[in-house]
Amino acid sequence: MINFGARSKVINEKEFKVEPFNVRTAFRMQAKLARIFGPALACLMPEKGLDSNVDFSKLLAGLFEELTEDAFDKLISELLSRAFLIQDGQMLELRKDEVLNLAFLGSTMDLYKVIWFVLEVNYPDFLSQVGDFGSLLKTDSKSKVNDTGKKSVRRSAN
């Protein structure tokens, strides 16, 4: 089976690959994400666009108040169901605990960057409408697409 839209990205010197969800999974996940994050995004995006005066700590506290630890864990697992750490030429499934530890131990913020990458791969049309919200999770890296269509990120020398 050809995997349309699979992309790779390097985040903090680790390569990750994300394969798109099938359409039914993408719709179901979009509905779940809208239920969870919709109210928070609405607070961030008044009619004029992204509100830079939002208190993100209160926003996140309110968001996670409604999301139990188990629900959060399940959501992360579902989002990472088609995400992999590439190591020594092998694709290691990120939804497995030992791979999660290998990839993110001591660098949990990178997990959120990979989740944002999962959303970029699966919902590029939606994210283009969200505006600058994604810039909060972007790395300080420069992205480029090579001849194979594979997206990679190179750390800047700064």
Backbone torsions as a table, in degrees:
resi	resn	phi	psi	omega
1	MET	NA	130.9	177.8
2	ILE	-77.1	136.6	-178.3
3	ASN	-102.9	89.6	-178.9
4	PHE	-68.6	133.8	172.4
5	GLY	83.8	2.0	177.4
6	ALA	-64.1	137.2	-178.9
7	ARG	-135.4	153.2	177.0
8	SER	-120.4	151.2	-179.4
9	LYS	-151.4	141.2	175.9
10	VAL	-98.6	125.8	178.0
11	ILE	-127.0	118.6	-178.1
12	ASN	48.5	51.0	173.7
13	GLU	68.3	13.3	174.6
14	LYS	-117.6	136.0	-179.7
15	GLU	-94.2	132.8	178.1
16	PHE	-122.5	145.2	176.4
17	LYS	-123.8	137.3	178.0
18	VAL	-126.3	127.3	174.0
19	GLU	-102.5	139.7	-178.5
20	PRO	-64.7	150.4	172.3
21	PHE	-67.0	157.0	169.0
22	ASN	-70.7	166.1	-171.1
23	VAL	-60.3	-45.2	-179.0
24	ARG	-62.6	-43.8	178.0
25	THR	-62.7	-41.8	179.6
26	ALA	-61.5	-43.4	178.9
27	PHE	-64.8	-44.2	-179.1
28	ARG	-64.1	-42.5	179.6
29	MET	-66.4	-38.2	179.0
30	GLN	-62.7	-40.7	178.0
31	ALA	-64.3	-42.6	179.2
32	LYS	-64.1	-45.2	-179.7
33	LEU	-63.9	-37.8	179.0
34	ALA	-64.7	-41.0	177.9
35	ARG	-63.1	-40.1	-175.8
36	ILE	-79.5	-48.9	-170.4
37	PHE	-101.6	-11.2	-177.8
38	GLY	-53.7	-52.0	179.9
39	PRO	-60.6	-37.5	179.1
40	ALA	-67.4	-42.6	178.6
41	LEU	-65.4	-35.8	178.4
42	ALA	-62.6	-36.9	177.1
43	CYS	-66.7	-34.0	-177.9
44	LEU	-76.2	-28.8	-169.3
45	MET	-120.5	78.0	173.6
46	PRO	-66.7	179.5	-174.7
47	GLU	-52.9	-29.5	-175.9
48	LYS	-89.0	2.0	-179.9
49	GLY	113.6	-164.3	-176.6
50	LEU	-60.8	129.7	180.0
51	ASP	-92.4	110.6	-177.3
52	SER	-76.6	-6.2	-179.5
53	ASN	-96.2	10.2	-178.7
54	VAL	-73.0	137.0	174.4
55	ASP	-83.5	98.1	-174.4
56	PHE	-65.1	-30.2	-180.0
57	SER	-65.0	-41.9	177.5
58	LYS	-68.8	-39.0	179.4
59	LEU	-61.5	-48.7	-179.7
60	LEU	-67.7	-38.7	178.1
61	ALA	-60.5	-43.8	177.8
62	GLY	-65.0	-39.5	179.3
63	LEU	-63.2	-49.2	-176.6
64	PHE	-77.6	-14.6	174.1
65	GLU	-65.4	-34.4	-178.5
66	GLU	-86.5	-14.8	-174.8
67	LEU	-107.9	110.5	-179.3
68	THR	-67.9	163.6	178.1
69	GLU	-58.9	-43.6	-179.6
70	ASP	-65.2	-41.9	178.9
71	ALA	-65.6	-39.3	177.9
72	PHE	-63.9	-45.6	178.8
73	ASP	-60.6	-43.3	179.7
74	LYS	-65.6	-41.2	178.7
75	LEU	-61.6	-46.1	178.7
76	ILE	-60.2	-45.0	179.3
77	SER	-60.4	-42.7	178.9
78	GLU	-65.9	-42.6	179.1
79	LEU	-64.0	-33.7	-177.7
80	LEU	-90.7	7.8	-175.9
81	SER	-62.0	-22.3	179.5
82	ARG	-122.6	28.3	-179.1
83	ALA	-117.7	143.2	-173.2
84	PHE	-138.3	147.8	167.4
85	LEU	-93.6	128.5	177.5
86	ILE	-95.7	119.0	-180.0
87	GLN	-142.0	126.5	-178.6
88	ASP	52.6	39.3	177.4
89	GLY	77.2	2.5	-179.9
90	GLN	-106.7	146.0	175.4
91	MET	-94.6	111.7	-179.1
92	LEU	-102.0	128.9	-175.2
93	GLU	-70.4	120.9	-178.0
94	LEU	-68.7	-19.9	-179.3
95	ARG	-76.7	-5.4	176.6
96	LYS	-87.2	136.1	-175.5
97	ASP	-55.4	-44.6	-177.1
98	GLU	-65.5	-32.1	177.9
99	VAL	-76.3	-39.3	174.4
100	LEU	-56.5	-45.5	178.7
101	ASN	-63.2	-43.7	179.2
102	LEU	-60.5	-41.2	-174.7
103	ALA	-81.3	-35.3	-166.6
104	PHE	-125.1	-0.1	179.2
105	LEU	-60.7	120.7	-178.4
106	GLY	83.1	-0.4	-179.9
107	SER	-146.2	55.9	-175.0
108	THR	-64.5	-24.0	177.4
109	MET	-62.4	-29.9	176.9
110	ASP	-62.9	-29.9	176.5
111	LEU	-59.6	-43.0	-180.0
112	TYR	-68.1	-32.5	176.0
113	LYS	-66.7	-38.1	176.7
114	VAL	-68.6	-40.8	177.7
115	ILE	-61.6	-41.4	176.9
116	TRP	-61.7	-38.8	176.7
117	PHE	-62.2	-40.8	175.6
118	VAL	-58.0	-44.1	179.5
119	LEU	-66.6	-38.6	177.3
120	GLU	-61.5	-41.4	-179.1
121	VAL	-68.2	-40.6	-172.7
122	ASN	-90.7	-25.3	-175.0
123	TYR	-135.1	50.5	-177.2
124	PRO	-62.9	-35.0	-179.9
125	ASP	-67.7	-40.3	178.3
126	PHE	-68.9	-45.3	-177.0
127	LEU	-65.1	-29.7	177.7
128	SER	-65.3	-23.1	178.6
129	GLN	-86.0	-20.8	-176.9
130	VAL	-74.6	-26.1	177.1
131	GLY	87.2	-134.0	-170.0
132	ASP	-85.3	1.3	-177.7
133	PHE	-56.8	-40.1	-178.7
134	GLY	-64.8	-24.1	-179.6
135	SER	-63.7	-19.7	177.8
136	LEU	-68.0	-25.2	-177.5
137	LEU	-107.6	-2.0	-177.3
138	LYS	-73.7	152.1	176.9
139	THR	-80.3	170.7	176.0
140	ASP	-90.3	25.9	-178.2
141	SER	-94.3	163.2	175.6
142	LYS	-102.6	133.2	-178.8
143	SER	-98.5	148.1	171.1
144	LYS	-150.2	154.8	178.8
145	VAL	-109.0	127.7	-179.6
146	ASN	-86.8	-176.4	-174.1
147	ASP	-60.3	-26.2	-178.0
148	THR	-86.4	1.1	-177.6
149	GLY	84.4	1.9	-179.6
150	LYS	-79.3	125.1	-179.0
151	LYS	-86.5	130.8	176.8
152	SER	-131.0	159.2	-179.1
153	VAL	-125.6	130.5	178.5
154	ARG	-111.1	133.2	178.0
155	ARG	-68.6	140.2	176.0
156	SER	-75.7	153.9	-176.2
157	ALA	-76.5	-5.8	-178.0
158	ASN	-67.6	NA	NA
